[in-house]
Amino acid sequence: NAVAPGVAWPLVTTVAYNVVREAGVTLPVVAASAYSAALRVNAPAAEAAARVAKLLLIHGLSYSQAEDESLGAITKVEAEIGCPCLAPAEAKRIVASSLAAEPRLAA
C-alpha cells in the first residue's frame, strides 16, 4: 500500500478510479475504491471526498448523482475501515461545495 515518494495522493485516487471503472464494475464500487485508495495513502479525507465527487462529475454523472454516489462511497468505506473520518453533515457539505465549484460540463 506504499506510494512511491513524490507520487501525490490525487494521482493515486484517479488511477484507482480509472482502473476499477475500466473493469466494468458499478459506479458505487468505483467511487468507493477511489476513496479507499486515497485514505490508504493518507490523503486528507475531506480532499479525497471532494476528488471522488469531481471524478464522478467529470465522467458524466449529473451533480445530484455525483453527490449521491460520493456520499454513498464515503459511508461504505468508512464503515468498512471502522473510521468515521467525516461526519455525514460534513461529508455532504464538502461534496456539495466541491461540485458547486465545478463548471457545468457539456453532455
C-alpha positions as CSV (number, residue, x, y, z in Angstrom):
1,N,0.0,0.0,0.0
2,A,3.0,2.3,-0.1
3,V,3.2,5.0,-2.6
4,A,6.4,5.9,-4.3
5,P,8.0,9.1,-3.0
6,G,6.8,12.1,-4.9
7,V,3.5,10.5,-6.1
8,A,0.7,12.7,-5.0
9,W,-2.5,11.2,-3.5
10,P,-4.7,12.8,-6.1
11,L,-2.9,10.7,-8.8
12,V,-3.4,7.5,-6.7
13,T,-7.1,8.4,-6.4
14,T,-7.5,9.0,-10.1
15,V,-5.6,5.8,-11.1
16,A,-7.7,3.7,-8.7
17,Y,-10.9,5.3,-10.0
18,N,-9.9,4.7,-13.7
19,V,-8.7,1.1,-13.2
20,V,-11.8,0.0,-11.4
21,R,-14.0,1.8,-13.8
22,E,-12.4,0.1,-16.8
23,A,-13.0,-3.2,-15.1
24,G,-16.7,-2.6,-15.7
25,V,-18.0,-2.6,-12.2
26,T,-20.8,-0.4,-10.8
27,L,-20.2,3.2,-10.0
28,P,-20.7,2.7,-6.3
29,V,-17.8,0.3,-6.3
30,V,-15.7,2.6,-8.5
31,A,-16.3,5.6,-6.1
32,A,-15.6,3.5,-3.0
33,S,-12.4,2.1,-4.5
34,A,-11.1,5.6,-5.3
35,Y,-12.0,6.9,-1.8
36,S,-10.5,3.9,-0.1
37,A,-7.2,4.2,-2.1
38,A,-6.9,7.8,-1.1
39,L,-7.3,7.1,2.6
40,R,-4.8,4.2,2.3
41,V,-2.2,6.7,1.2
42,N,-3.1,9.1,4.0
43,A,-4.9,11.6,1.9
44,P,-7.0,14.1,3.9
45,A,-10.5,12.7,4.0
46,A,-12.2,15.9,3.0
47,E,-10.0,16.4,0.0
48,A,-10.4,12.8,-1.0
49,A,-14.1,13.1,-0.8
50,A,-14.1,16.2,-3.0
51,R,-11.8,14.5,-5.5
52,V,-14.1,11.5,-5.9
53,A,-17.1,13.7,-6.4
54,K,-15.3,15.6,-9.1
55,L,-14.2,12.4,-10.8
56,L,-17.8,11.2,-10.9
57,L,-18.9,14.5,-12.4
58,I,-16.1,14.5,-15.0
59,H,-17.1,11.0,-16.1
60,G,-20.7,12.0,-16.9
61,L,-22.8,11.9,-13.8
62,S,-25.2,14.8,-13.0
63,Y,-24.4,16.9,-10.0
64,S,-27.0,15.1,-7.9
65,Q,-25.8,11.7,-9.0
66,A,-22.2,12.5,-8.3
67,E,-23.2,13.8,-4.8
68,D,-25.2,10.7,-4.1
69,E,-22.5,8.3,-5.3
70,S,-19.8,10.2,-3.4
71,L,-21.7,10.2,-0.1
72,G,-22.5,6.5,-0.6
73,A,-18.8,5.7,-1.1
74,I,-17.7,7.7,1.9
75,T,-20.3,6.0,4.1
76,K,-19.4,2.5,2.8
77,V,-15.6,2.9,3.0
78,E,-15.6,4.5,6.5
79,A,-17.9,1.7,7.8
80,E,-15.6,-0.9,6.4
81,I,-12.5,0.5,7.9
82,G,-14.1,1.5,11.1
83,C,-13.0,5.1,10.9
84,P,-15.6,7.8,10.7
85,C,-13.3,10.3,9.1
86,L,-16.1,12.7,8.1
87,A,-19.3,13.3,9.9
88,P,-22.3,12.8,7.5
89,A,-23.2,16.5,7.5
90,E,-19.6,17.5,7.0
91,A,-19.2,15.0,4.1
92,K,-22.4,16.4,2.5
93,R,-21.1,19.9,2.8
94,I,-17.7,19.1,1.4
95,V,-19.1,17.2,-1.6
96,A,-21.7,19.8,-2.4
97,S,-19.2,22.6,-2.2
98,S,-16.7,20.7,-4.4
99,L,-19.4,20.1,-7.0
100,A,-20.7,23.6,-6.9
101,A,-17.2,24.9,-7.7
102,E,-17.1,22.9,-10.9
103,P,-18.3,24.4,-14.2
104,R,-21.2,22.7,-15.9
105,L,-19.8,20.1,-18.3
106,A,-21.2,19.7,-21.7
107,A,-23.1,16.4,-22.3
